[in-house]
Amino acid sequence: MTNGRVLEATELKKSFGDIHAVRGVTFHIGVGETYGLLGPNGAGKTTSISMVSGLLQRDGGEVLLDGQSMTTTTLAPKQEIGLVPQDLAIYPDLTARENLRFFGHLYSMPKAELSKRIDEVLEVVGLSDRANDRSSEYSGGMKRRLNIGIGLLHRPKLLVLDEPTVGVDPQSRNAILESVEHLSSEGMAVLYTTHYMEEAERLCDRVGIIDQGEIKAEGTRRELIELIGQRDRIRITATGVNDATLADLRGLGGVDNVSPTDGSLDMLVSDAGAALPEAMRVLAAHGSGVSSVTVEEPDLEAVFLHLTGKALRD
């Protein structure tokens, strides 16, 4: 591993005839970090992760996994990856436990270790109570959770998830997202592709916005929003607000503007999470009564629209 980075992908390129699917994509992922590739269908997400995983030969660029060069023929770095593709890779006539045992044997995991690990994985993906049911009896969301469990089985250093919630019901989707949150908290590096803005905002420490085979921008949610100069808005319904109150509110750090309107205060701020407690402190000091607070934060949809000129799902 170099510089605490589990994965380094540099200037990845791939064309299919006249179609330039990936045009110089570069990103890295650290230990315990969840990195999201956010973009619409056809943006180059799956092609990028196929090259990262050593499944697709690249036309240019470099992939290092734990400091080892990754190609379609190298075996050692591939053993450090857990790949969860869009298409299900499970055997419907086998139970969840049998599926996991089968793939564990493919990984050459020792029998005693495998039995313990199967129980751990079933717990992580929320299938312990259905472990002995055939996977053909599972809902679509349960099958996807089992698919994730297979990718986790051998304790990979990098888990690659390619749009794992597509086509699942809301309850199963939330269970999948909770599983991914647990993995990053346990120190696993995760590469997560999605075209759902809310998933990227919930899960990812950093996001690469990808469109037409290029990373248009990357960073934390806050960094991406600041890139386009948008601000958070806070509306506070309060009584007892006077000129002195407004002056103190306007003097707070990160506050761009405060406008009183019909018993409410509209505040334009750089970071609502930091500004709101300070605003409440000022109001309390002036004896103002607060009855409601609403916060509107710009989202990654606005960033994507700004960078590409189109909505995320176009």
Secondary structure, DSSP 8 states (H G I E B T S, - for coil): -BTTEEEEEEEEEEEETTEEEEEEEEEEEETT-EEEEE--TTSSHHHHHHHHTTSS--SEEEEEETTEE--SS--TGGGGEEEE-SS----TTSBHHHHHHHHHHHTT--HHHHHHHHHHHHHHTT-GGGTTSBGGGS-HHHHHHHHHHHHHTT--SEEEEESTTTT--HHHHHHHHHHHHHHHHTT-EEEEEES-HHHHHHH-SEEEEEETTEEEEEE-HHHHHHHTT--EEEEEEEES--HHHHHHHHTSTTEEEEEEETTEEEEEES-HHHHHHHHHHHHHHTT-EEEEEEEE---HHHHHHHHHSS-TT-
